[in-house]
Amino acid sequence: MKKILIIALSLLTLCSPEGVFAKRKKSKADKKSFQNDLPAYMIYDNAGNKVTYSAMLEELKKHEILLFGELHDDPIAHWMEKLITKAIVEVKKDSVILGGEMWETDQQLLLDELLNRTIDQKTYLQYDVNWPNFRDYKPLIGIAMKNHLPFICTNIPRRYANIIYKQGEAYLDSISDQAKSYLPPMPIHYDLKQPAYAKMLSLFAKSDDKGHKSNNPMAKFKGPNLVKAQAIKDATMAHNILKHWEKGKYFIHYNGVYHSQHHQSIYYYLKYYKPEVDVVTISVARQQNVLELQKQNNTGDFNIVVNQSMHKTYD
């Protein structure tokens, strides 16, 4: 009897004007759309339009090579790299090849041994030289291992880039054949008029456009050599991407944003070596307000703009 009375009282409450109103009020609240007033990031296309992650992903899948221009210490960039890589692998399967600036060409044997489980991670880290934020790239290596995908070490061994800066490109003629196998075909093609390189070169000008001696502390360095050292990194990465890519494959390459923004640097060398290759770029940047793309940050086919206050993954 007590149970029946409780049910009856509950029905009366629902049927009362207050009960109906409360229910109707809740329904309206449920339908109300809320917008986050502190967005962590926003995605824009190269026309400056906001786009969804899903729309970006669908477009990325249509191309052959993806240059993901990251900020090395940005957690949103690393999160997106993981999500995008997993999503593309789900569709493209074993046609996907991964590679990155963070590994130099003479590290390939050790990385392959890790991928093939010949050695474990502890041994790999003991014998290889990795970036201080290796943990940021560990999920990408995990995707390669899980799906039996190649992961290519694309960057030039830094000692050779250092040689170019200190002694000039001609010194590369004296290195061994094995050392040359880590480099792109000789002679290296340089075009220091390319905007990225020209801008860098301008920092080392010993005088201004009126002939006055520059007060810029960078002027004391060997500008052309340093820019060529940067360019040979881009050329090496582009060469190694194309060396392992073929029609029907999809290469995802992770690099610092400066190496691919404005369709320059690696992008330039990819088109120099193989003009017909289809390349798409992502650029990551930071802004105080992510709700409007700043002009200087519109540097990729897609631009992931991260809140300036976002924490960094390493110092």
C-alpha positions in Angstrom: 0.0 0.0 0.0 2.8 2.4 0.9 4.5 1.7 -2.5 1.3 2.5 -4.4 1.0 5.8 -2.4 4.5 6.9 -3.4 3.9 6.2 -7.1 0.6 8.1 -6.9 2.3 11.2 -5.3 5.0 11.1 -8.0 2.4 11.1 -10.8 0.6 14.1 -9.2 3.9 16.0 -9.0 4.6 15.4 -12.7 1.0 16.4 -13.7 1.1 19.6 -11.6 1.7 22.9 -13.4 5.1 23.2 -11.5 6.1 19.7 -12.5 5.2 20.2 -16.2 7.0 23.6 -16.3 10.1 22.2 -14.7 10.2 19.4 -17.2 9.6 21.8 -20.1 12.3 24.1 -18.8 14.9 21.3 -18.6 14.1 20.3 -22.1 14.9 23.7 -23.4 18.1 23.8 -21.5 19.1 20.4 -23.0 18.7 21.8 -26.5 20.7 25.0 -25.8 24.0 25.1 -27.5 27.1 26.1 -25.5 30.3 27.4 -26.9 33.6 27.0 -25.0 34.9 30.5 -24.0 38.5 29.3 -23.7 39.2 27.2 -26.8 42.6 25.5 -26.8 43.0 25.5 -30.6 41.3 26.3 -33.8 41.8 25.0 -37.3 41.9 27.2 -40.4 42.3 26.6 -44.1 44.6 28.7 -46.2 41.7 31.1 -47.1 41.4 31.9 -43.4 38.2 30.0 -42.9 37.5 27.9 -39.7 37.3 24.2 -40.5 36.5 21.2 -38.5 39.0 18.4 -37.7 36.9 16.0 -39.8 36.9 18.3 -42.8 40.6 18.8 -42.6 41.2 15.0 -42.3 39.0 14.2 -45.4 41.1 16.7 -47.4 44.4 15.4 -46.1 43.5 11.8 -47.3 43.3 13.0 -50.9 47.0 13.8 -51.2 50.2 11.7 -51.4 52.6 13.4 -49.0 51.8 15.3 -45.8 54.3 17.6 -44.3 53.2 18.2 -40.7 54.9 21.4 -39.6 54.9 21.3 -35.8 56.1 23.3 -32.9 58.4 20.8 -31.3 57.2 21.5 -27.7 53.5 21.9 -28.3 51.2 19.3 -26.9 48.3 20.1 -29.3 50.6 19.5 -32.2 51.8 16.1 -30.9 48.2 15.1 -30.1 47.1 16.1 -33.6 50.0 14.2 -35.2 48.9 11.1 -33.3 45.2 11.4 -34.2 45.8 12.2 -37.9 48.4 9.4 -38.3 46.0 6.9 -36.8 43.1 8.1 -38.9 45.1 8.0 -42.2 46.5 4.5 -41.3 43.0 3.2 -40.8 42.1 4.2 -44.4 45.5 3.8 -46.2 46.6 0.7 -44.3 50.1 -0.6 -45.1 50.6 2.0 -47.9 51.5 4.5 -45.2 55.1 5.5 -44.6 56.2 7.6 -41.6 59.3 9.7 -41.2 60.6 12.7 -39.4 63.2 15.4 -39.0 63.9 14.3 -35.5 65.9 11.2 -36.8 69.1 11.5 -38.8 69.8 9.1 -41.7 72.6 7.3 -39.9 70.2 6.3 -37.1 68.1 4.1 -39.4 69.5 0.8 -38.4 68.8 1.3 -34.7 65.3 2.6 -35.4 64.6 -0.4 -37.6 65.8 -2.8 -34.9 63.4 -1.1 -32.5 60.5 -1.3 -35.0 61.3 -5.0 -35.7 61.6 -5.7 -32.0 65.2 -6.9 -32.4 66.0 -4.6 -29.5 63.7 -3.2 -26.8 63.1 0.5 -26.1 65.5 0.6 -23.2 68.3 -0.6 -25.4 67.4 1.7 -28.2 67.5 4.7 -25.9 70.8 3.6 -24.5 72.5 3.5 -27.8 70.8 6.1 -29.9 70.8 9.9 -29.6 67.3 11.2 -29.4 65.7 14.5 -28.9 65.0 15.5 -25.3 61.2 15.1 -25.9 61.4 11.6 -27.4 58.2 10.8 -25.4 56.3 13.1 -27.6 57.2 11.0 -30.7 56.9 7.7 -29.0 53.2 7.3 -29.9 54.1 7.7 -33.6 56.7 4.9 -33.3 54.1 2.9 -31.6 51.7 3.3 -34.5 54.4 2.2 -36.9 55.2 -0.9 -34.8 51.6 -1.9 -34.3 50.8 -1.6 -38.0 54.2 -2.9 -39.3 54.9 0.4 -41.1 58.3 1.8 -42.1 59.6 4.8 -40.2 62.2 6.7 -42.1 65.0 8.8 -40.5 65.1 11.7 -43.0 67.4 14.4 -41.7 71.1 14.9 -42.5 73.5 13.9 -39.8 74.2 17.2 -38.1 77.9 16.8 -38.3 77.8 17.3 -42.1 75.5 20.3 -41.8 78.1 21.7 -39.3 80.9 21.0 -41.8 79.1 23.1 -44.4 78.7 26.0 -42.0 82.3 25.9 -40.8 84.2 25.0 -44.0 81.8 25.4 -46.9 79.9 23.0 -49.1 83.1 22.1 -51.1 84.3 20.1 -48.1 81.7 17.5 -48.7 83.7 16.3 -51.7 86.2 14.9 -49.3 83.9 12.7 -47.2 83.6 8.9 -47.8 81.2 7.2 -50.0 79.3 5.8 -47.0 79.0 9.3 -45.6 77.7 10.6 -48.9 75.0 7.9 -48.8 73.4 9.8 -46.0 73.1 12.9 -48.2 71.1 13.9 -51.3 72.6 13.5 -54.7 75.7 15.7 -55.3 76.2 18.4 -56.2 73.6 19.9 -53.8 71.2 22.3 -55.5 70.9 25.6 -53.7 68.6 28.5 -54.4 69.3 31.1 -51.7 66.7 33.4 -53.4 63.9 31.2 -52.1 62.0 33.4 -49.6 62.8 31.3 -46.5 66.5 31.3 -47.3 66.6 34.9 -48.4 64.9 36.0 -45.2 67.4 34.0 -43.2 70.3 35.4 -45.2 69.2 39.0 -44.6 69.9 38.5 -40.8 73.6 38.1 -41.6 74.0 41.2 -43.8 77.2 43.1 -42.9 75.7 46.4 -44.0 72.3 47.9 -44.6 70.8 48.9 -48.0 72.6 52.3 -47.7 76.0 50.8 -47.2 76.2 51.5 -43.5 77.9 48.8 -41.3 75.3 46.6 -39.6 75.1 46.6 -35.9 73.3 43.2 -36.0 75.4 40.7 -33.9 74.5 38.0 -36.5 76.6 39.8 -39.1 79.7 38.3 -37.7 78.6 34.8 -38.7 79.1 33.1 -42.1 75.6 33.8 -43.4 75.7 32.0 -46.7 77.3 28.9 -45.2 74.7 28.8 -42.4 71.8 29.2 -44.8 73.3 26.4 -47.0 73.6 24.2 -43.9 69.8 24.8 -43.4 69.0 24.2 -47.0 70.9 20.9 -47.1 68.7 19.7 -44.2 65.6 20.4 -46.3 67.1 18.8 -49.4 68.1 15.7 -47.4 64.6 15.3 -45.9 62.9 15.8 -49.3 65.3 13.3 -50.9 64.7 10.7 -48.3 60.9 11.2 -48.5 60.9 10.6 -52.2 63.5 7.8 -51.9 61.0 5.7 -49.9 57.8 7.0 -51.5 56.2 5.7 -54.7 52.9 6.1 -56.5 50.1 4.6 -54.4 51.9 5.2 -51.1 51.2 7.9 -48.5 54.1 9.5 -46.7 53.5 11.4 -43.4 56.5 13.5 -42.5 56.9 15.3 -39.1 59.1 18.4 -39.1 59.4 21.8 -37.5 57.0 24.3 -39.0 59.9 26.4 -40.5 60.8 23.5 -42.7 57.5 23.5 -44.7 55.6 26.8 -44.1 54.6 28.9 -47.1 55.3 25.9 -49.3 59.0 26.4 -49.0 62.1 24.5 -47.7 61.2 20.7 -47.8 58.2 21.5 -50.0 60.4 23.4 -52.4 62.9 20.5 -52.7 60.1 17.9 -53.1 58.9 19.8 -56.1 62.4 20.4 -57.4 63.2 16.6 -57.3 59.7 15.5 -58.5 57.4 18.3 -59.7 54.3 16.1 -60.1 54.2 14.9 -56.5 51.1 15.9 -54.6 52.0 17.5 -51.3 49.7 19.0 -48.6 51.0 20.9 -45.5 49.9 21.6 -41.9 51.4 24.5 -40.0 51.1 24.9 -36.2 51.3 28.4 -34.6 50.5 30.1 -31.3 48.2 33.1 -30.8 46.7 34.8 -27.8 43.3 34.7 -29.5 42.7 31.6 -31.5 39.2 32.8 -32.8 40.7 34.8 -35.6 43.7 33.7 -37.8 46.5 36.2 -37.8 47.9 36.9 -41.2 51.4 35.9 -40.3 50.2 32.5 -39.1 48.5 31.6 -42.4 51.4 29.5 -43.6 50.0 26.1 -44.5 47.2 24.5 -46.4 45.8 23.9 -42.9 46.8 26.0 -39.9 46.3 24.7 -36.4 46.4 27.7 -34.1 47.0 27.0 -30.4 46.3 29.2 -27.5 49.4 31.1 -26.5 49.0 30.0 -22.8 49.2 26.3 -23.7 51.9 24.6 -21.6 55.0 23.2 -23.3 56.1 19.6 -23.3 59.7 20.4 -22.4 61.9 23.5 -21.6 
